[in-house]
Amino acid sequence: MMTEETKDQELNPSADLPMEEPSEQTFVSEEKGIEYPHYEAGAGDKALLESFFEKLKRIASEHASVSVFKKIDELIKEARQEYDALRQQERQAALDAFKASNEGSEEGFEFRADEIGQRIEKSIQFIRQERQEYFQKLEKQKEKVLEGKTRLLAELRELVDKEDINDPAQAQASFKSFKKIQEEWKALGNYMGPQNQELWQSYHALVDRYYSQRHIFFELLELDRKKEFLSEKSHSGAIAGIGQ
């Protein structure tokens, strides 16, 4: 049996729906407490470059997020250009030395960075790989959310279309299904993609239809109760008249 409290909850969607549609910006919060390294461009110091990239490597590993990788991309640009320039200078110096000892020939020349350079390159490769894996994972998550929300919209649409406002038992069962859909929708989180607005509009439109139908259901239920009360009152009056 539905209590008045249950009825009020079913007719009040505000407790179940967010006051404001989340935007893409709300999906990633601004990272706090992360101390990003700073490299002074033009220093030309490979030891400083190694320390700089090592710190970025640690941040990428421990604090992977869209905003963190965006910040890393900004910081790494000039430092990477400077390292590439230093590496090219070292390569040219090694090539000149090789040619000087091989009658000017480059045949057989191979260049390999020193230990510091190798560690820098490993850090750069690590950051690149972490970034790639993170965004691949993010893309799979987006696909999962889109598939889930698309499925839930289909279930909600079917539920709304089949709602029978004249059947209290069916109305009770449909409300349980409706709440389950709402819980799953929230659990999936926000979809980060161009269909986000369309998904939310479709969802809210169906939720509005559902609550509108339930409002009609409770109005009809209240009307039936009043009719029953008046009928019983009239019947009791008639019996009392006969008794007199």
FISE-444734 format. One line per field, with one value per residue: residue number from 1; residue in one letter; y, x, z of N, C-alpha, C in turn. Coordinates in steps of 0.2 Angstrom, whole numbers. Last residue first. Example, Ala and Ser with C-alpha at 12.3 -4.5 7.8 and 13.67 -1.06 7.14 Angstrom:
// residues 2
i <- (2 | 1)
aa <- (S | A)
npy <- (-11 | -28)
npx <- (64 | 66)
npz <- (35 | 39)
capy <- (-5 | -22)
capx <- (68 | 62)
capz <- (36 | 39)
cpy <- (0 | -16)
cpx <- (64 | 66)
cpz <- (39 | 39)
END
This chain:
// residues 244
i <- (244 | 243 | 242 | 241 | 240 | 239 | 238 | 237 | 236 | 235 | 234 | 233 | 232 | 231 | 230 | 229 | 228 | 227 | 226 | 225 | 224 | 223 | 222 | 221 | 220 | 219 | 218 | 217 | 216 | 215 | 214 | 213 | 212 | 211 | 210 | 209 | 208 | 207 | 206 | 205 | 204 | 203 | 202 | 201 | 200 | 199 | 198 | 197 | 196 | 195 | 194 | 193 | 192 | 191 | 190 | 189 | 188 | 187 | 186 | 185 | 184 | 183 | 182 | 181 | 180 | 179 | 178 | 177 | 176 | 175 | 174 | 173 | 172 | 171 | 170 | 169 | 168 | 167 | 166 | 165 | 164 | 163 | 162 | 161 | 160 | 159 | 158 | 157 | 156 | 155 | 154 | 153 | 152 | 151 | 150 | 149 | 148 | 147 | 146 | 145 | 144 | 143 | 142 | 141 | 140 | 139 | 138 | 137 | 136 | 135 | 134 | 133 | 132 | 131 | 130 | 129 | 128 | 127 | 126 | 125 | 124 | 123 | 122 | 121 | 120 | 119 | 118 | 117 | 116 | 115 | 114 | 113 | 112 | 111 | 110 | 109 | 108 | 107 | 106 | 105 | 104 | 103 | 102 | 101 | 100 | 99 | 98 | 97 | 96 | 95 | 94 | 93 | 92 | 91 | 90 | 89 | 88 | 87 | 86 | 85 | 84 | 83 | 82 | 81 | 80 | 79 | 78 | 77 | 76 | 75 | 74 | 73 | 72 | 71 | 70 | 69 | 68 | 67 | 66 | 65 | 64 | 63 | 62 | 61 | 60 | 59 | 58 | 57 | 56 | 55 | 54 | 53 | 52 | 51 | 50 | 49 | 48 | 47 | 46 | 45 | 44 | 43 | 42 | 41 | 40 | 39 | 38 | 37 | 36 | 35 | 34 | 33 | 32 | 31 | 30 | 29 | 28 | 27 | 26 | 25 | 24 | 23 | 22 | 21 | 20 | 19 | 18 | 17 | 16 | 15 | 14 | 13 | 12 | 11 | 10 | 9 | 8 | 7 | 6 | 5 | 4 | 3 | 2 | 1)
aa <- (Q | G | I | G | A | I | A | G | S | H | S | K | E | S | L | F | E | K | K | R | D | L | E | L | L | E | F | F | I | H | R | Q | S | Y | Y | R | D | V | L | A | H | Y | S | Q | W | L | E | Q | N | Q | P | G | M | Y | N | G | L | A | K | W | E | E | Q | I | K | K | F | S | K | F | S | A | Q | A | Q | A | P | D | N | I | D | E | K | D | V | L | E | R | L | E | A | L | L | R | T | K | G | E | L | V | K | E | K | Q | K | E | L | K | Q | F | Y | E | Q | R | E | Q | R | I | F | Q | I | S | K | E | I | R | Q | G | I | E | D | A | R | F | E | F | G | E | E | S | G | E | N | S | A | K | F | A | D | L | A | A | Q | R | E | Q | Q | R | L | A | D | Y | E | Q | R | A | E | K | I | L | E | D | I | K | K | F | V | S | V | S | A | H | E | S | A | I | R | K | L | K | E | F | F | S | E | L | L | A | K | D | G | A | G | A | E | Y | H | P | Y | E | I | G | K | E | E | S | V | F | T | Q | E | S | P | E | E | M | P | L | D | A | S | P | N | L | E | Q | D | K | T | E | E | T | M | M)
npy <- (21 | 13 | 20 | 30 | 22 | 18 | 30 | 33 | 23 | 27 | 40 | 35 | 27 | 37 | 45 | 36 | 34 | 46 | 48 | 38 | 42 | 53 | 48 | 41 | 52 | 58 | 48 | 48 | 61 | 59 | 49 | 57 | 66 | 57 | 54 | 66 | 68 | 58 | 61 | 73 | 69 | 61 | 71 | 79 | 71 | 68 | 80 | 83 | 73 | 70 | 74 | 70 | 62 | 60 | 57 | 41 | 29 | 32 | 38 | 27 | 18 | 26 | 26 | 13 | 11 | 19 | 12 | 0 | 5 | 10 | -2 | -7 | 3 | 1 | -11 | -9 | 1 | 5 | 16 | 20 | 11 | 13 | 11 | 22 | 21 | 10 | 14 | 24 | 17 | 9 | 19 | 24 | 14 | 13 | 25 | 23 | 13 | 19 | 30 | 23 | 16 | 26 | 32 | 22 | 22 | 35 | 32 | 23 | 32 | 41 | 33 | 29 | 41 | 45 | 34 | 37 | 49 | 46 | 37 | 45 | 54 | 44 | 40 | 52 | 53 | 42 | 45 | 57 | 50 | 42 | 48 | 41 | 36 | 34 | 27 | 25 | 17 | 31 | 43 | 48 | 55 | 45 | 43 | 53 | 62 | 55 | 55 | 69 | 72 | 64 | 70 | 83 | 79 | 74 | 86 | 93 | 85 | 87 | 100 | 100 | 92 | 100 | 110 | 104 | 100 | 113 | 118 | 107 | 104 | 112 | 108 | 94 | 96 | 101 | 90 | 81 | 87 | 87 | 73 | 63 | 55 | 56 | 47 | 48 | 62 | 64 | 57 | 64 | 76 | 73 | 69 | 81 | 88 | 80 | 82 | 96 | 96 | 89 | 97 | 114 | 125 | 136 | 139 | 140 | 132 | 123 | 117 | 105 | 107 | 100 | 99 | 104 | 100 | 100 | 103 | 89 | 84 | 86 | 99 | 103 | 98 | 100 | 93 | 103 | 105 | 97 | 80 | 71 | 67 | 77 | 82 | 75 | 71 | 60 | 51 | 58 | 58 | 44 | 41 | 48 | 41 | 25 | 11 | -6)
npx <- (-176 | -170 | -170 | -160 | -149 | -148 | -144 | -132 | -124 | -124 | -118 | -105 | -101 | -101 | -91 | -80 | -79 | -76 | -63 | -56 | -56 | -48 | -36 | -33 | -32 | -21 | -11 | -11 | -6 | 7 | 12 | 13 | 23 | 34 | 36 | 39 | 51 | 59 | 59 | 66 | 78 | 83 | 85 | 94 | 105 | 108 | 111 | 123 | 132 | 137 | 150 | 156 | 156 | 143 | 144 | 138 | 133 | 125 | 114 | 108 | 105 | 95 | 85 | 82 | 77 | 65 | 58 | 55 | 47 | 37 | 31 | 25 | 15 | 8 | 3 | -6 | -15 | -20 | -21 | -10 | 3 | 16 | 23 | 30 | 39 | 46 | 52 | 61 | 69 | 76 | 82 | 90 | 98 | 106 | 112 | 120 | 129 | 135 | 142 | 150 | 158 | 164 | 171 | 180 | 188 | 194 | 201 | 211 | 217 | 222 | 232 | 240 | 246 | 252 | 261 | 269 | 275 | 282 | 291 | 298 | 304 | 312 | 321 | 327 | 334 | 342 | 350 | 357 | 365 | 373 | 372 | 365 | 374 | 375 | 386 | 394 | 396 | 401 | 406 | 423 | 435 | 444 | 440 | 442 | 433 | 421 | 420 | 420 | 407 | 399 | 400 | 394 | 382 | 377 | 377 | 368 | 356 | 355 | 352 | 339 | 332 | 332 | 324 | 312 | 309 | 307 | 296 | 286 | 282 | 272 | 261 | 260 | 257 | 244 | 237 | 239 | 231 | 218 | 216 | 227 | 238 | 247 | 258 | 263 | 265 | 274 | 285 | 288 | 292 | 303 | 311 | 312 | 321 | 332 | 336 | 339 | 350 | 358 | 360 | 358 | 353 | 345 | 335 | 322 | 321 | 308 | 299 | 287 | 272 | 265 | 248 | 237 | 224 | 217 | 200 | 191 | 182 | 168 | 164 | 165 | 154 | 141 | 126 | 112 | 106 | 101 | 98 | 84 | 78 | 71 | 63 | 52 | 38 | 30 | 36 | 35 | 21 | 19 | 26 | 17 | 6 | 9 | 3 | 4)
npz <- (55 | 46 | 35 | 38 | 39 | 26 | 20 | 26 | 21 | 8 | 9 | 13 | 2 | -7 | -2 | -3 | -17 | -21 | -15 | -21 | -34 | -33 | -29 | -41 | -50 | -44 | -46 | -60 | -63 | -58 | -66 | -78 | -73 | -72 | -85 | -91 | -84 | -89 | -103 | -102 | -96 | -107 | -117 | -111 | -110 | -123 | -128 | -121 | -125 | -138 | -137 | -121 | -107 | -97 | -79 | -71 | -68 | -57 | -63 | -69 | -59 | -52 | -62 | -63 | -51 | -51 | -61 | -54 | -45 | -53 | -58 | -46 | -45 | -57 | -55 | -45 | -50 | -66 | -73 | -79 | -85 | -95 | -107 | -109 | -98 | -102 | -114 | -109 | -100 | -110 | -117 | -108 | -105 | -117 | -116 | -105 | -109 | -120 | -114 | -104 | -113 | -120 | -109 | -107 | -118 | -116 | -105 | -110 | -119 | -109 | -103 | -113 | -116 | -104 | -103 | -115 | -112 | -100 | -105 | -114 | -105 | -98 | -108 | -110 | -98 | -98 | -109 | -104 | -95 | -102 | -120 | -135 | -149 | -166 | -178 | -194 | -205 | -214 | -216 | -218 | -215 | -210 | -197 | -188 | -192 | -191 | -177 | -174 | -180 | -173 | -160 | -164 | -167 | -155 | -147 | -154 | -152 | -139 | -138 | -145 | -136 | -125 | -130 | -132 | -119 | -114 | -121 | -117 | -104 | -100 | -107 | -104 | -90 | -92 | -97 | -87 | -78 | -84 | -85 | -75 | -64 | -53 | -54 | -67 | -68 | -58 | -62 | -74 | -68 | -62 | -73 | -80 | -70 | -70 | -83 | -83 | -75 | -83 | -94 | -96 | -103 | -100 | -108 | -96 | -81 | -76 | -62 | -58 | -48 | -35 | -31 | -24 | -36 | -52 | -55 | -61 | -74 | -76 | -77 | -90 | -96 | -84 | -77 | -74 | -57 | -48 | -52 | -45 | -33 | -28 | -38 | -40 | -32 | -32 | -24 | -11 | -9 | -8 | 3 | 12 | 11 | 5 | -4 | 0)
capy <- (26 | 11 | 14 | 32 | 25 | 13 | 27 | 38 | 24 | 21 | 39 | 40 | 24 | 32 | 48 | 39 | 28 | 43 | 52 | 37 | 36 | 54 | 52 | 37 | 47 | 62 | 49 | 42 | 59 | 64 | 47 | 51 | 68 | 60 | 48 | 62 | 73 | 58 | 55 | 73 | 74 | 59 | 65 | 82 | 74 | 62 | 76 | 88 | 74 | 68 | 79 | 69 | 68 | 58 | 61 | 48 | 29 | 28 | 42 | 33 | 16 | 24 | 32 | 16 | 7 | 21 | 18 | 0 | 2 | 15 | 3 | -11 | 1 | 8 | -10 | -14 | 2 | -1 | 13 | 24 | 10 | 15 | 5 | 21 | 27 | 10 | 8 | 25 | 22 | 6 | 14 | 28 | 16 | 7 | 24 | 28 | 12 | 13 | 31 | 27 | 12 | 22 | 36 | 23 | 16 | 34 | 37 | 21 | 26 | 43 | 36 | 24 | 37 | 49 | 35 | 31 | 49 | 51 | 35 | 39 | 56 | 48 | 35 | 49 | 58 | 42 | 39 | 57 | 56 | 39 | 46 | 46 | 34 | 39 | 26 | 29 | 14 | 24 | 42 | 44 | 59 | 48 | 38 | 46 | 64 | 57 | 49 | 65 | 75 | 63 | 63 | 82 | 82 | 70 | 80 | 96 | 86 | 80 | 98 | 104 | 89 | 93 | 112 | 107 | 95 | 109 | 121 | 109 | 100 | 113 | 115 | 96 | 93 | 105 | 97 | 80 | 86 | 93 | 77 | 66 | 55 | 60 | 47 | 41 | 58 | 67 | 55 | 57 | 76 | 75 | 64 | 76 | 91 | 81 | 75 | 93 | 100 | 87 | 91 | 109 | 121 | 134 | 142 | 139 | 139 | 123 | 123 | 108 | 106 | 105 | 96 | 101 | 104 | 97 | 106 | 95 | 85 | 79 | 96 | 105 | 94 | 101 | 94 | 98 | 108 | 104 | 86 | 74 | 62 | 74 | 86 | 72 | 76 | 66 | 50 | 57 | 64 | 47 | 38 | 50 | 48 | 29 | 17 | 0)
capx <- (-181 | -171 | -174 | -167 | -151 | -149 | -150 | -138 | -125 | -127 | -125 | -109 | -102 | -105 | -97 | -82 | -81 | -82 | -69 | -57 | -59 | -55 | -39 | -34 | -38 | -27 | -13 | -13 | -13 | 3 | 10 | 8 | 17 | 31 | 34 | 33 | 45 | 57 | 56 | 60 | 74 | 82 | 80 | 88 | 102 | 107 | 106 | 117 | 130 | 130 | 145 | 156 | 161 | 146 | 142 | 142 | 137 | 131 | 118 | 110 | 110 | 102 | 88 | 85 | 83 | 71 | 60 | 60 | 53 | 41 | 35 | 30 | 19 | 11 | 7 | -1 | -11 | -18 | -27 | -12 | -5 | 13 | 18 | 25 | 34 | 43 | 48 | 55 | 65 | 72 | 77 | 85 | 94 | 102 | 108 | 115 | 124 | 131 | 137 | 145 | 154 | 160 | 166 | 175 | 184 | 189 | 196 | 206 | 214 | 217 | 226 | 236 | 242 | 247 | 256 | 265 | 271 | 276 | 286 | 294 | 300 | 307 | 316 | 323 | 329 | 337 | 346 | 352 | 360 | 368 | 376 | 366 | 370 | 376 | 380 | 393 | 396 | 399 | 401 | 418 | 429 | 445 | 439 | 446 | 440 | 424 | 420 | 425 | 414 | 400 | 402 | 401 | 386 | 377 | 381 | 374 | 359 | 356 | 358 | 345 | 333 | 335 | 331 | 315 | 310 | 312 | 302 | 287 | 287 | 278 | 263 | 261 | 263 | 249 | 237 | 243 | 238 | 221 | 216 | 221 | 235 | 241 | 254 | 262 | 261 | 267 | 282 | 287 | 286 | 298 | 310 | 308 | 314 | 328 | 335 | 334 | 343 | 357 | 357 | 360 | 358 | 350 | 341 | 324 | 323 | 314 | 300 | 294 | 275 | 270 | 254 | 243 | 227 | 221 | 207 | 192 | 189 | 170 | 164 | 170 | 160 | 145 | 133 | 115 | 109 | 98 | 103 | 88 | 82 | 76 | 69 | 58 | 44 | 28 | 35 | 41 | 24 | 16 | 28 | 24 | 6 | 8 | 7 | 0)
capz <- (58 | 53 | 35 | 37 | 45 | 31 | 18 | 28 | 28 | 9 | 6 | 17 | 9 | -8 | -3 | 3 | -12 | -23 | -13 | -14 | -33 | -35 | -24 | -35 | -51 | -45 | -39 | -57 | -65 | -55 | -60 | -78 | -75 | -66 | -80 | -93 | -84 | -82 | -101 | -105 | -92 | -100 | -118 | -113 | -104 | -118 | -131 | -121 | -118 | -137 | -141 | -128 | -110 | -103 | -85 | -72 | -74 | -56 | -59 | -73 | -64 | -49 | -60 | -69 | -53 | -47 | -62 | -60 | -43 | -49 | -62 | -49 | -39 | -55 | -61 | -44 | -45 | -62 | -70 | -73 | -84 | -89 | -105 | -114 | -99 | -95 | -114 | -114 | -97 | -104 | -121 | -111 | -100 | -115 | -122 | -105 | -104 | -121 | -119 | -102 | -109 | -124 | -113 | -101 | -117 | -122 | -104 | -105 | -121 | -114 | -99 | -110 | -121 | -107 | -98 | -114 | -118 | -100 | -100 | -117 | -110 | -94 | -104 | -115 | -100 | -93 | -110 | -110 | -93 | -97 | -114 | -130 | -143 | -160 | -174 | -188 | -199 | -214 | -210 | -220 | -217 | -217 | -203 | -187 | -192 | -198 | -180 | -171 | -183 | -180 | -161 | -161 | -172 | -161 | -145 | -154 | -159 | -141 | -135 | -147 | -143 | -125 | -128 | -138 | -124 | -111 | -121 | -124 | -107 | -97 | -108 | -111 | -92 | -88 | -101 | -94 | -76 | -82 | -91 | -76 | -71 | -53 | -48 | -64 | -73 | -58 | -56 | -74 | -72 | -58 | -68 | -83 | -73 | -64 | -81 | -88 | -73 | -76 | -94 | -91 | -106 | -95 | -110 | -103 | -84 | -80 | -67 | -58 | -54 | -36 | -35 | -20 | -30 | -47 | -55 | -56 | -71 | -76 | -70 | -86 | -97 | -90 | -76 | -78 | -63 | -49 | -50 | -51 | -37 | -23 | -36 | -43 | -31 | -36 | -31 | -14 | -10 | -14 | -3 | 11 | 9 | 10 | -4 | 0)
cpy <- (25 | 15 | 12 | 26 | 27 | 16 | 22 | 34 | 28 | 21 | 33 | 40 | 29 | 28 | 43 | 42 | 31 | 38 | 49 | 42 | 35 | 48 | 53 | 41 | 43 | 57 | 54 | 43 | 53 | 62 | 52 | 49 | 63 | 63 | 52 | 57 | 69 | 63 | 55 | 67 | 74 | 63 | 62 | 76 | 76 | 65 | 71 | 84 | 78 | 70 | 77 | 74 | 67 | 63 | 59 | 51 | 36 | 28 | 39 | 37 | 22 | 22 | 31 | 23 | 10 | 17 | 21 | 7 | 1 | 12 | 8 | -6 | -2 | 7 | -3 | -13 | -3 | 0 | 7 | 21 | 14 | 15 | 7 | 15 | 25 | 16 | 8 | 20 | 23 | 10 | 11 | 24 | 20 | 9 | 18 | 27 | 17 | 12 | 25 | 28 | 16 | 18 | 31 | 27 | 18 | 27 | 36 | 26 | 23 | 38 | 38 | 27 | 32 | 45 | 40 | 31 | 42 | 50 | 40 | 37 | 51 | 51 | 39 | 44 | 55 | 48 | 40 | 51 | 56 | 44 | 44 | 44 | 39 | 36 | 31 | 28 | 18 | 21 | 35 | 44 | 55 | 52 | 41 | 41 | 58 | 58 | 50 | 59 | 71 | 66 | 62 | 75 | 82 | 72 | 75 | 90 | 89 | 81 | 91 | 102 | 93 | 91 | 105 | 108 | 98 | 103 | 117 | 112 | 103 | 109 | 116 | 103 | 95 | 103 | 101 | 86 | 85 | 92 | 84 | 71 | 58 | 61 | 51 | 42 | 51 | 63 | 58 | 55 | 69 | 75 | 66 | 71 | 85 | 84 | 76 | 86 | 97 | 90 | 88 | 103 | 116 | 129 | 140 | 142 | 138 | 129 | 122 | 113 | 109 | 103 | 101 | 97 | 100 | 101 | 103 | 97 | 91 | 79 | 89 | 102 | 96 | 97 | 95 | 99 | 103 | 107 | 92 | 79 | 65 | 69 | 82 | 76 | 73 | 72 | 56 | 55 | 63 | 54 | 42 | 47 | 50 | 36 | 22 | 6)
cpx <- (-188 | -176 | -175 | -172 | -159 | -152 | -152 | -145 | -131 | -129 | -128 | -116 | -107 | -107 | -103 | -89 | -83 | -84 | -76 | -63 | -61 | -59 | -47 | -38 | -39 | -33 | -20 | -15 | -15 | -5 | 6 | 7 | 11 | 24 | 31 | 31 | 39 | 51 | 54 | 56 | 67 | 77 | 79 | 83 | 95 | 103 | 103 | 111 | 123 | 127 | 138 | 151 | 161 | 150 | 146 | 140 | 141 | 136 | 125 | 115 | 113 | 107 | 95 | 89 | 86 | 77 | 66 | 62 | 58 | 47 | 39 | 34 | 26 | 16 | 11 | 5 | -5 | -13 | -26 | -18 | -7 | 6 | 15 | 20 | 29 | 37 | 43 | 50 | 59 | 67 | 73 | 80 | 88 | 96 | 103 | 110 | 119 | 126 | 132 | 139 | 148 | 156 | 162 | 170 | 179 | 185 | 191 | 200 | 209 | 213 | 220 | 230 | 237 | 243 | 250 | 260 | 266 | 272 | 280 | 289 | 295 | 302 | 310 | 318 | 325 | 332 | 341 | 348 | 354 | 363 | 370 | 369 | 371 | 371 | 381 | 386 | 395 | 401 | 399 | 413 | 423 | 439 | 439 | 445 | 445 | 431 | 423 | 426 | 420 | 406 | 403 | 404 | 393 | 382 | 382 | 379 | 366 | 359 | 360 | 352 | 339 | 337 | 335 | 323 | 314 | 314 | 308 | 294 | 290 | 284 | 270 | 264 | 265 | 256 | 243 | 243 | 242 | 229 | 219 | 221 | 228 | 238 | 247 | 257 | 259 | 263 | 275 | 283 | 283 | 291 | 304 | 307 | 310 | 321 | 330 | 332 | 337 | 350 | 355 | 357 | 361 | 355 | 347 | 330 | 326 | 316 | 308 | 294 | 282 | 274 | 259 | 248 | 233 | 225 | 211 | 199 | 190 | 177 | 167 | 170 | 166 | 151 | 136 | 123 | 113 | 100 | 100 | 92 | 86 | 80 | 74 | 64 | 50 | 33 | 34 | 41 | 31 | 19 | 25 | 27 | 13 | 8 | 4 | 4)
cpz <- (56 | 57 | 42 | 37 | 44 | 37 | 23 | 26 | 30 | 17 | 8 | 15 | 13 | -2 | -4 | 3 | -5 | -19 | -15 | -12 | -25 | -33 | -26 | -30 | -45 | -45 | -39 | -50 | -61 | -57 | -56 | -71 | -75 | -67 | -74 | -88 | -86 | -81 | -93 | -103 | -95 | -96 | -111 | -114 | -106 | -112 | -126 | -123 | -118 | -130 | -140 | -131 | -117 | -106 | -91 | -78 | -75 | -62 | -58 | -69 | -68 | -54 | -57 | -67 | -59 | -48 | -58 | -62 | -49 | -47 | -59 | -54 | -42 | -50 | -59 | -49 | -44 | -57 | -66 | -70 | -78 | -89 | -98 | -112 | -103 | -96 | -107 | -114 | -102 | -101 | -115 | -114 | -103 | -110 | -120 | -111 | -104 | -115 | -120 | -107 | -106 | -119 | -116 | -105 | -111 | -121 | -110 | -104 | -116 | -117 | -104 | -106 | -118 | -112 | -101 | -109 | -117 | -106 | -100 | -112 | -113 | -99 | -101 | -113 | -105 | -95 | -104 | -111 | -98 | -95 | -108 | -124 | -138 | -155 | -168 | -184 | -192 | -208 | -210 | -214 | -219 | -220 | -209 | -192 | -191 | -198 | -187 | -175 | -180 | -182 | -168 | -162 | -170 | -166 | -151 | -152 | -159 | -148 | -138 | -144 | -146 | -132 | -127 | -136 | -130 | -116 | -119 | -124 | -114 | -101 | -105 | -112 | -99 | -90 | -98 | -98 | -83 | -81 | -89 | -82 | -71 | -60 | -48 | -58 | -70 | -62 | -56 | -68 | -73 | -62 | -64 | -78 | -75 | -66 | -74 | -85 | -77 | -73 | -88 | -92 | -102 | -98 | -106 | -105 | -91 | -83 | -70 | -63 | -54 | -43 | -36 | -24 | -27 | -42 | -49 | -57 | -67 | -73 | -70 | -79 | -92 | -90 | -83 | -78 | -68 | -55 | -52 | -48 | -43 | -27 | -32 | -41 | -34 | -36 | -35 | -22 | -13 | -15 | -9 | 5 | 8 | 7 | 1 | 0)
END
